[in-house]
Amino acid sequence: MERTTDGVAGPAAPATAERTDRRREPLLRHVIGGILRGARLAQGRTLVDVAASARVSTAYLSEVERGRKEASSEVLAAVCAALGIRLVDLVARTGEELRPAAPVVLSSVRDRGSLSGAVHRTARRVGPVRPTPAARSVVGALLVAA
């Protein structure tokens, strides 16, 4: 047990290496909100102006910009249109900000087990997994922007 600043014994602080490993990627809504706020401020526009143009409430747009609300794709499209930017550019910029400095090697779901953590050995793969047309367009847009 380690003493805290108020003198009460508490659990020992994790080692520095453990704290570093616990760092998490920023939430998507925080990154998107920051990009939208930056675009609005770069244009010298107010929340009221952009919210009215996007047909959303000022309070809701403020919550989206601060990363407190998960905006739907429709709301994001409306806000992007109000700002004069393309939704695909918002997505590409978000990807750039989330991209780690070091490359990440993704393993297959089969290597990791199921998403719940249990390994289902009876499941067989019938063929290759093909992305949907919508997924291909999003991935293509990200690759073009990179």
Summary of the structure (lengths in Angstrom):
residues: 146
radius of gyration: 21.2
end to end distance: 48.3
largest distance: 60.9
contacts: 301
relative contact order: 0.11
helix: 53%
strand: 3%
